[in-house]
Amino acid sequence: MKASRTITMGVVSLFGLIVLHQQCYAGVNILAEADAGGIDWMSEIKKGGMTGYALMILAVIGVLFIIERSINLRRANIISSPEVVKQVAALGHEHDYKEMNAIYQKNASSFTKVANYMAENEDNETSDVMVSAADMASREIESHRRRNYGLGVVATLAPLLGLLGTMIGMIEAFAKFSKLTDSSEAALVLGDSIGKALITTAVGLIIAIAALSAFHFFKVKLGGFSDQLEADLDLVQHKWFKK
């Protein structure tokens, strides 16, 4: 009796292992087919409708802002090389301000622009010239800071647009689902619609992460340039005006 029960349990276990192996093999094949198929991101974004197109436009705007900042927010446009700074500072020691304009024309930057203003107004009250020079330098930095805000706007709008697209897609998905009677067909429609809805959130987050990273990168970069500009102008003012 025990022998027959043992044989029966062995046969059942063997059959269970065979079935489990077949199920695992089928699951692996399905995953492999899914991975091979991949995701056509552009096609999925287009399925997002107007929100998808808005995200694509926003991504292009973000790229344009990054290109503009990469071109204009450079060291040479704000602070000059140490050699130029020393050359400008030496003009005060030699009491020769007329060369400043030539240096400015050759090495145009926020630093040489402010120094050139100081040279042109050397006969005015020293305190007034220094205050005006500081205001000019602040305006130069603020101009670059305002142009950084575009990336902040892109980083803020992208996830909101993505969430809006997801909500619209979910509403449409459940509206379609409520009209279907076949459960298998309804499940397919619901899964496809939810996938289309979620893609806008994913794209919005990708755009926001890229834009926010660029925004903080340029913000830190501008902060470093601002500190260096202040130090260089302090050096020039000390050489030119301090007795």
Order of alpha helices (4+ residues) and beta strands (2+ residues): alpha-alpha-alpha-alpha-alpha-alpha-alpha-alpha-alpha
